[in-house]
């Protein structure tokens, strides 16, 4: 999928105002917290568990795309102004 490694969003849930928790198959023990910025979500923080691989920048980007796609906000996410390379 993205960068040759495919991550799958296994489940997600709302976590208070403007926050969503995401869970991914590559990091089964880690909870990823997303915060809504304007009309899309970005990785805000995570509860990383040492049994899981280290979450790299490329992983965060892929997770953001997957979550925004799931929530119907992929178009807004891809059009965001501050794109990091």
C-alpha positions as CSV (number, residue, x, y, z in Angstrom):
1,X,0.0,0.0,0.0
2,X,2.0,3.0,1.3
3,X,5.8,2.7,1.3
4,X,5.6,-1.0,0.5
5,X,4.3,-1.8,4.0
6,X,0.6,-2.1,4.5
7,X,-1.0,-1.1,7.8
8,X,-4.6,-1.9,8.5
9,X,-7.0,0.0,10.7
10,X,-8.5,-2.6,12.9
11,X,-10.9,-0.4,14.9
12,X,-11.5,3.1,16.1
13,X,-13.6,4.9,18.6
14,X,-14.4,8.5,19.6
15,X,-12.4,9.6,22.6
16,X,-13.9,12.9,23.8
17,X,-14.1,16.2,22.1
18,X,-12.2,16.3,18.8
19,X,-10.3,13.1,19.6
20,X,-10.4,9.6,18.1
21,X,-8.6,6.5,19.3
22,X,-7.2,4.2,16.5
23,X,-5.9,0.7,16.6
24,X,-3.8,-0.8,13.8
25,X,-2.6,-4.3,13.0
26,X,1.1,-3.4,12.9
27,X,0.9,-2.0,16.4
28,X,-1.7,-4.3,18.2
29,X,-0.9,-3.2,21.7
30,X,-0.5,0.6,21.1
31,X,-3.3,3.1,21.2
32,X,-2.9,6.0,18.7
33,X,-4.8,9.2,19.5
34,X,-5.9,11.5,16.7
35,X,-7.0,15.1,17.1
36,X,-9.2,16.9,14.7
37,X,-7.5,19.9,13.1
38,X,-9.9,21.9,10.9
39,X,-11.8,19.2,9.0
40,X,-9.3,16.3,9.2
41,X,-7.5,14.2,11.9
42,X,-3.8,14.0,12.7
43,X,-1.8,11.8,15.1
44,X,-1.7,13.7,18.3
45,X,-0.2,11.2,20.7
46,X,0.2,7.5,21.4
47,X,0.4,5.0,24.2
48,X,3.3,3.0,22.8
49,X,3.9,-0.5,24.2
50,X,7.5,-1.8,23.8
51,X,6.3,-5.2,22.4
52,X,5.2,-3.2,19.3
53,X,7.6,-1.9,16.6
54,X,8.7,1.8,16.9
55,X,6.2,4.1,15.2
56,X,8.0,5.8,12.4
57,X,7.1,9.0,10.5
58,X,5.9,7.0,7.5
59,X,3.7,4.9,9.8
60,X,2.0,8.0,11.2
61,X,1.4,9.3,7.7
62,X,-0.2,6.1,6.6
63,X,-2.3,5.9,9.8
64,X,-3.6,9.4,9.2
65,X,-4.6,8.6,5.7
66,X,-6.4,5.4,6.8
67,X,-8.3,7.0,9.6
68,X,-9.3,10.1,7.6
69,X,-10.5,7.7,4.8
70,X,-12.5,5.7,7.3
71,X,-14.1,8.9,8.6
72,X,-14.8,10.3,5.1
73,X,-12.2,13.1,5.5
74,X,-9.4,11.9,3.2
75,X,-10.0,14.6,0.6
76,X,-9.7,17.3,3.3
77,X,-6.6,15.6,4.7
78,X,-4.9,15.5,1.3
79,X,-5.7,19.2,0.7
80,X,-4.2,20.4,4.0
81,X,-1.8,23.4,3.7
82,X,1.1,22.3,5.9
83,X,2.4,19.2,4.1
84,X,5.6,17.8,5.5
85,X,7.9,15.9,3.1
